[in-house]
Amino acid sequence: MDNLTHSLVGAALAELTLPADAPRATRRTFFVAGIVAANLPDADLVYTRITAPPVGYLLHHRGHTHTLAGIAVLGVAIAAVCALPAIRASVGAWRNRFWLLIALALVSHLVLDFWNSYGVHPFWPLSSRWFYGDAVYILEPWLWALLGAAAALNAQSRVGRVLVGGFVAVLLALGTWMHVIPWPALALILVVTACFVALAGRLTAQRRSAVALVLSALYVAGVFGMRQVAKAEVASTPAEQRDSEQGVGHDVVSHAAVPIRRPVDLVLSAQAANPLCWSVLSITTDAPATMYVMTRGTVALILPNACGTSRERRVAWESPQIQSIARLRALYANDCWVRAWLQFGRAPEIRDNAISDLRYSGPDRSNFTTMPIGQWSSGACPRYLTDWRPPRADILQAGQSR
């Protein structure tokens, strides 16, 4: 998730763990610690360039600091800093509450990052497998609004309330202007937030934060529930049905030429602020395992116009992308750059002598995962690599079991 959401969760956890009669210095220490700990696993962004781009970012971000072992090390680092006399004095007799806050904030980062389709591998070094929540969009305005409203109400000064509330309001307005947040979703967010502010204004700061966290958790649980509904809709209208009706779009011209049978993966993500509209990416292979096909689409749930325009069918598929398994395996075996890249790539698309992850392709944005093929010919392989299990080991037959 984005760092604003991590920060707001850290602030809410700080409010929950603070004693009611805490002095200002203690309150300040708890809030700084909660927000820093909730964001600290993203410190891996500092060293992503030890490996050449884009491989360095793809492998090191959400890398070792996004594991249970990694956050244990980060916890020790925080403990070393908090051993400073000034911090120890401000924490005072509430050490147990303080360390609970640090632990909860660090773990919250892994939990939140699991929710989306980017993925984490939390059980390294026991397992380097990626885990994907495939549910909540990486920027979720509902969480901004609910947690931001609580943070603004809990601010100790009018300036603080205006800054927090104003910042969230600007983000909501900017997201709507950029067509990331649909207008109906924005209207509903504003109504729900106004009701929350009216009711929460009578609560203590601690209870206010607890309610905001519970409402946020209920929203996330609802999105995960909607994910199951979206999966069922996709199962009832598979991408192969679309192929047979209109023909495949890229490289192959008839469904008969691509006898797709085995499902490999299904990548899902709710639209920002709108869990009734889902983006999906279906990955399947043919029976002899000579090619894999990736087909993107959208799923409208409950309302026929949930994705912006009314349509007869719940699932709308785009043109399939046909890829050679033999070529992917050859590159994995012979190209050290592609082999490193495939530790991250969940939907590898090879086109124009470059490899990209189709999860992040779009007509109105550049793909940060795109890497030219053939860099191995220079004789230098990327350095300081990780050892994550390739998400597409099922296609590569890489023999990795961890």
C-alpha positions as CSV (number, residue, x, y, z in Angstrom):
1,M,0.0,0.0,0.0
2,D,1.0,3.6,-0.3
3,N,2.9,5.3,2.5
4,L,0.0,7.6,3.5
5,T,-2.1,4.5,4.4
6,H,0.8,3.0,6.3
7,S,1.3,6.3,8.2
8,L,-2.4,6.6,9.0
9,V,-2.4,3.1,10.4
10,G,0.7,3.8,12.4
11,A,-0.9,6.9,13.9
12,A,-4.1,5.0,14.7
13,L,-2.1,2.3,16.5
14,A,-0.2,4.9,18.4
15,E,-3.5,6.4,19.7
16,L,-4.7,2.9,20.7
17,T,-1.6,2.1,22.7
18,L,-1.1,5.5,24.3
19,P,-2.2,5.8,28.0
20,A,-5.0,8.3,28.5
21,D,-3.0,10.5,30.7
22,A,0.2,10.5,28.7
23,P,2.1,13.8,28.7
24,R,2.8,15.7,25.5
25,A,6.4,14.4,25.1
26,T,5.2,10.7,25.5
27,R,2.4,11.3,23.0
28,R,4.9,12.8,20.5
29,T,7.3,9.8,20.9
30,F,4.5,7.3,20.4
31,F,3.2,8.9,17.3
32,V,6.7,9.3,15.7
33,A,7.5,5.8,16.5
34,G,4.2,4.4,15.2
35,I,4.5,6.2,11.9
36,V,8.2,5.4,11.4
37,A,7.7,1.7,12.3
38,A,4.7,1.4,10.0
39,N,6.8,2.7,7.1
40,L,10.2,1.3,8.0
41,P,10.1,-1.8,5.8
42,D,10.1,0.5,2.8
43,A,13.6,1.5,3.8
44,D,14.6,-1.0,1.1
45,L,14.0,1.7,-1.4
46,V,17.3,3.3,-0.2
47,Y,19.4,0.4,-1.6
48,T,17.6,-0.8,-4.7
49,R,20.3,0.7,-6.9
50,I,22.9,-1.7,-5.6
51,T,21.5,-3.8,-8.5
52,A,21.1,-2.3,-12.0
53,P,17.6,-1.0,-12.9
54,P,14.9,-2.2,-13.3
55,V,16.0,-5.4,-11.6
56,G,17.2,-3.7,-8.5
57,Y,13.8,-2.1,-7.8
58,L,11.9,-5.2,-8.7
59,L,13.9,-7.6,-6.5
60,H,14.9,-5.4,-3.5
61,H,11.8,-3.4,-3.0
62,R,9.4,-5.6,-1.0
63,G,12.5,-7.7,-0.5
64,H,14.2,-8.7,2.7
65,T,12.8,-5.9,4.8
66,H,9.3,-7.1,3.9
67,T,9.7,-10.5,5.6
68,L,9.1,-11.6,9.2
69,A,12.8,-12.1,9.7
70,G,13.5,-8.6,8.2
71,I,11.0,-6.8,10.4
72,A,12.6,-8.6,13.5
73,V,15.9,-7.0,12.5
74,L,14.2,-3.7,12.0
75,G,12.7,-4.0,15.4
76,V,16.1,-4.5,16.9
77,A,17.3,-1.4,15.0
78,I,14.4,0.7,16.5
79,A,15.2,-0.7,20.0
80,A,18.8,0.6,19.6
81,V,17.7,4.1,18.6
82,C,15.1,4.1,21.4
83,A,17.8,3.3,23.9
84,L,18.8,7.0,23.7
85,P,18.2,8.7,27.1
86,A,15.8,11.3,25.8
87,I,13.6,8.7,24.1
88,R,13.7,6.4,27.2
89,A,12.7,9.3,29.4
90,S,9.8,10.3,27.2
91,V,8.4,6.7,27.1
92,G,8.8,6.5,30.9
93,A,6.8,3.7,32.6
94,W,4.9,2.7,29.4
95,R,7.7,0.6,27.9
96,N,5.4,-2.4,27.3
97,R,2.8,-0.3,25.5
98,F,5.6,1.3,23.4
99,W,7.1,-2.0,22.3
100,L,3.6,-3.4,21.5
101,L,3.1,-0.4,19.3
102,I,6.4,-1.0,17.4
103,A,5.6,-4.7,16.9
104,L,2.0,-3.9,15.6
105,A,3.2,-1.1,13.3
106,L,5.9,-3.2,11.8
107,V,3.6,-6.2,11.2
108,S,0.9,-4.0,9.8
109,H,3.2,-3.1,6.9
110,L,3.5,-6.7,5.8
111,V,-0.3,-7.2,6.2
112,L,-1.2,-4.2,4.2
113,D,1.3,-4.9,1.4
114,F,-0.1,-8.4,1.1
115,W,-3.6,-7.1,0.1
116,N,-2.8,-6.2,-3.5
117,S,-1.4,-8.0,-6.6
118,Y,2.2,-6.8,-6.2
119,G,2.8,-9.4,-3.5
120,V,5.2,-10.2,-0.6
121,H,7.3,-13.2,0.4
122,P,7.0,-13.0,4.2
123,F,8.4,-16.4,5.2
124,W,12.0,-16.0,3.8
125,P,14.4,-17.7,4.5
126,L,12.1,-20.7,5.1
127,S,10.3,-20.0,1.8
128,S,10.9,-17.5,-0.9
129,R,7.5,-18.0,-2.5
130,W,5.5,-14.9,-3.4
131,F,2.0,-14.4,-1.8
132,Y,-0.6,-12.2,-3.4
133,G,-3.8,-10.9,-1.8
134,D,-5.2,-9.8,-5.3
135,A,-7.8,-7.6,-3.7
136,V,-7.3,-4.0,-2.5
137,Y,-5.9,-1.5,-5.0
138,I,-2.5,-0.1,-4.0
139,L,-4.0,3.4,-3.5
140,E,-7.3,3.1,-1.6
141,P,-9.2,6.3,-1.0
142,W,-11.6,4.7,1.4
143,L,-8.8,4.0,3.8
144,W,-7.4,7.6,3.3
145,A,-10.8,9.0,4.2
146,L,-11.7,6.9,7.3
147,L,-8.2,6.8,8.9
148,G,-7.5,10.4,7.8
149,A,-10.7,11.7,9.4
150,A,-9.8,10.0,12.7
151,A,-6.2,11.4,12.5
152,A,-7.5,14.9,11.9
153,L,-10.0,14.7,14.7
154,N,-7.3,13.4,17.0
155,A,-4.8,16.2,16.2
156,Q,-3.9,18.3,19.2
157,S,-4.2,21.6,17.5
158,R,-6.4,23.3,14.9
159,V,-3.4,23.6,12.6
160,G,-2.8,19.9,12.8
161,R,-6.4,19.1,12.0
162,V,-6.4,21.4,9.0
163,L,-3.2,20.0,7.7
164,V,-4.2,16.4,8.0
165,G,-7.8,16.9,6.8
166,G,-6.7,19.2,4.0
167,F,-4.0,16.9,2.7
168,V,-6.5,14.0,2.5
169,A,-9.1,16.2,0.8
170,V,-6.5,17.3,-1.8
171,L,-5.6,13.7,-2.6
172,L,-9.3,12.8,-3.0
173,A,-9.8,15.8,-5.3
174,L,-6.7,15.0,-7.3
175,G,-7.6,11.3,-7.7
176,T,-11.1,12.3,-9.0
177,W,-9.6,14.9,-11.4
178,M,-7.2,12.2,-12.7
179,H,-10.2,9.8,-13.2
180,V,-8.7,7.4,-10.6
181,I,-11.7,7.8,-8.3
182,P,-15.2,7.6,-10.0
183,W,-17.5,10.5,-9.1
184,P,-20.2,8.3,-7.5
185,A,-17.5,6.7,-5.4
186,L,-16.2,10.1,-4.3
187,A,-19.8,11.2,-3.3
188,L,-20.3,8.0,-1.2
189,I,-16.9,8.5,0.4
190,L,-17.7,12.0,1.4
191,V,-21.2,11.0,2.8
192,V,-19.8,8.2,4.9
193,T,-16.9,10.3,6.1
194,A,-19.2,13.1,7.1
195,C,-21.3,10.6,9.1
196,F,-18.2,9.2,10.7
197,V,-17.0,12.7,11.7
198,A,-20.4,13.5,13.2
199,L,-20.5,10.4,15.3
200,A,-16.9,10.1,16.2
201,G,-16.7,13.7,17.4
202,R,-18.3,12.5,20.6
203,L,-15.8,9.7,21.2
204,T,-12.4,9.7,22.9
205,A,-9.4,9.8,20.7
206,Q,-8.6,6.2,21.5
207,R,-12.1,5.0,20.6
208,R,-12.2,7.1,17.5
209,S,-9.1,5.4,16.2
210,A,-10.4,2.0,17.1
211,V,-13.6,2.7,15.2
212,A,-11.7,3.9,12.2
213,L,-9.5,0.8,12.2
214,V,-12.5,-1.5,12.5
215,L,-14.4,0.3,9.7
216,S,-11.2,0.1,7.5
217,A,-10.9,-3.7,8.3
218,L,-14.5,-4.2,7.5
219,Y,-14.1,-2.4,4.1
220,V,-11.0,-4.6,3.3
221,A,-12.9,-7.7,4.3
222,G,-15.7,-6.7,2.0
223,V,-13.2,-6.2,-0.8
224,F,-11.8,-9.7,-0.3
225,G,-15.4,-11.0,-0.3
226,M,-16.0,-9.2,-3.6
227,R,-12.9,-10.8,-4.9
228,Q,-14.5,-14.2,-4.6
229,V,-17.6,-13.0,-6.4
230,A,-15.3,-11.6,-9.2
231,K,-13.5,-15.0,-9.4
232,A,-16.9,-16.7,-9.8
233,E,-17.9,-14.3,-12.6
234,V,-14.6,-15.0,-14.4
235,A,-15.1,-18.7,-14.0
236,S,-18.5,-18.5,-15.6
237,T,-17.1,-16.4,-18.6
238,P,-13.5,-17.6,-19.2
239,A,-11.2,-15.8,-21.6
240,E,-11.3,-18.8,-23.9
241,Q,-15.0,-18.1,-24.6
242,R,-14.2,-14.6,-25.7
243,D,-11.4,-16.0,-28.0
244,S,-13.8,-18.4,-29.7
245,E,-16.3,-15.6,-30.4
246,Q,-13.9,-12.9,-31.7
247,G,-10.6,-14.6,-32.4
248,V,-7.4,-14.0,-30.6
249,G,-5.8,-10.7,-31.0
250,H,-2.0,-10.9,-31.1
251,D,0.1,-13.3,-33.1
252,V,-2.6,-16.0,-33.6
253,V,-5.8,-15.5,-35.5
254,S,-8.1,-18.4,-34.5
255,H,-9.2,-20.0,-31.3
256,A,-8.7,-23.5,-32.9
257,A,-5.0,-22.7,-33.2
258,V,-4.7,-22.1,-29.4
259,P,-6.4,-25.0,-27.5
260,I,-6.1,-23.3,-24.1
261,R,-7.0,-25.8,-21.3
262,R,-5.0,-25.4,-18.1
263,P,-5.5,-22.3,-15.9
264,V,-2.2,-21.1,-14.5
265,D,-3.0,-17.9,-12.6
266,L,-5.6,-15.2,-12.2
267,V,-4.5,-11.7,-11.1
268,L,-7.2,-9.5,-9.7
269,S,-7.5,-6.0,-8.3
270,A,-10.4,-3.9,-7.3
271,Q,-10.7,-0.4,-8.8
272,A,-9.7,2.4,-6.5
273,A,-12.6,3.3,-4.3
274,N,-14.9,1.0,-6.3
275,P,-14.9,-2.7,-5.3
276,L,-17.8,-3.3,-7.7
277,C,-15.4,-3.0,-10.7
278,W,-12.4,-5.3,-11.0
279,S,-9.5,-5.6,-13.3
280,V,-8.5,-9.3,-14.1
281,L,-5.6,-10.9,-15.9
282,S,-6.1,-14.6,-16.8
283,I,-3.0,-16.7,-17.6
284,T,-3.5,-20.1,-19.2
285,T,-1.5,-22.6,-21.1
286,D,-2.3,-25.0,-24.0
287,A,-2.4,-28.8,-23.3
288,P,1.1,-29.6,-24.8
289,A,2.6,-26.6,-22.9
290,T,4.0,-24.8,-26.0
291,M,2.5,-21.4,-25.3
292,Y,0.8,-19.4,-22.6
293,V,-1.9,-16.8,-23.1
294,M,-2.5,-13.7,-21.0
295,T,-5.9,-12.0,-21.3
296,R,-6.9,-8.9,-19.5
297,G,-10.4,-7.8,-18.7
298,T,-12.8,-6.1,-16.3
299,V,-15.6,-7.5,-14.2
300,A,-18.6,-5.4,-13.2
301,L,-20.3,-6.7,-10.1
302,I,-24.0,-6.1,-9.1
303,L,-24.4,-3.0,-11.3
304,P,-24.2,-3.3,-15.1
305,N,-22.4,0.1,-15.2
306,A,-20.1,-0.6,-12.2
307,C,-17.1,0.0,-14.4
308,G,-18.3,3.3,-15.9
309,T,-20.4,2.2,-18.9
310,S,-23.4,-0.1,-19.0
311,R,-22.9,-3.5,-20.7
312,E,-24.7,-6.7,-21.0
313,R,-22.0,-9.0,-19.8
314,R,-20.4,-8.9,-16.4
315,V,-16.9,-9.7,-17.8
316,A,-15.4,-7.8,-20.7
317,W,-12.2,-9.3,-22.2
318,E,-9.4,-7.6,-24.2
319,S,-7.3,-9.2,-26.9
320,P,-5.1,-12.1,-25.7
321,Q,-1.4,-11.9,-25.6
322,I,0.2,-15.1,-26.9
323,Q,3.6,-16.0,-25.6
324,S,6.0,-18.9,-26.4
325,I,6.9,-21.1,-23.4
326,A,10.0,-22.4,-25.2
327,R,11.3,-18.9,-25.7
328,L,10.7,-17.9,-22.1
329,R,12.5,-21.1,-20.9
330,A,15.4,-20.5,-23.2
331,L,15.8,-16.9,-21.9
332,Y,15.6,-18.1,-18.3
333,A,18.3,-20.7,-19.0
334,N,20.6,-18.5,-21.0
335,D,20.1,-14.8,-20.2
336,C,21.1,-13.9,-16.6
337,W,19.3,-10.6,-16.7
338,V,16.0,-12.2,-17.7
339,R,16.6,-15.0,-15.1
340,A,16.9,-12.3,-12.5
341,W,13.9,-10.4,-13.8
342,L,11.8,-13.6,-13.6
343,Q,12.2,-13.6,-9.8
344,F,9.6,-10.9,-9.9
345,G,7.6,-11.2,-13.2
346,R,4.2,-12.7,-12.6
347,A,2.9,-12.0,-16.1
348,P,5.9,-11.9,-18.4
349,E,5.2,-10.4,-21.8
350,I,8.0,-10.4,-24.5
351,R,7.6,-7.9,-27.2
352,D,9.9,-5.6,-29.3
353,N,12.9,-7.4,-27.8
354,A,12.0,-6.4,-24.3
355,I,10.3,-8.2,-21.4
356,S,7.6,-6.5,-19.2
357,D,5.1,-7.6,-16.6
358,L,1.6,-7.3,-18.1
359,R,0.2,-6.4,-14.7
360,Y,1.6,-2.9,-15.1
361,S,1.0,-2.2,-18.8
362,G,-1.5,0.3,-19.9
363,P,-2.2,2.8,-22.8
364,D,-1.8,5.8,-20.5
365,R,1.3,4.9,-18.5
366,S,4.8,3.6,-18.9
367,N,5.6,0.1,-17.5
368,F,8.3,0.4,-14.8
369,T,9.1,-3.3,-15.2
370,T,10.2,-3.1,-18.8
371,M,13.7,-4.4,-19.5
372,P,15.6,-4.8,-22.8
373,I,16.5,-8.4,-23.7
374,G,20.1,-9.3,-24.5
375,Q,22.0,-7.3,-21.9
376,W,23.9,-10.5,-21.1
377,S,25.9,-10.1,-24.4
378,S,27.9,-7.3,-22.6
379,G,29.4,-10.0,-20.4
380,A,28.2,-8.5,-17.1
381,C,25.3,-10.1,-15.2
382,P,23.4,-8.1,-12.5
383,R,25.0,-8.1,-9.1
384,Y,23.6,-8.5,-5.6
385,L,20.6,-10.6,-6.5
386,T,18.0,-12.1,-4.3
387,D,16.8,-15.7,-4.5
388,W,13.0,-15.3,-4.8
389,R,11.1,-18.2,-6.3
390,P,10.0,-17.1,-9.8
391,P,6.2,-16.5,-9.8
392,R,6.1,-18.4,-13.1
393,A,8.1,-21.4,-11.9
394,D,5.0,-23.3,-12.9
395,I,5.7,-22.5,-16.6
396,L,9.5,-22.4,-16.3
397,Q,9.7,-25.7,-14.6
398,A,12.5,-24.2,-12.7
399,G,12.6,-27.0,-10.1
400,Q,12.4,-24.5,-7.2
401,S,10.4,-25.8,-4.3
402,R,11.1,-23.2,-1.6
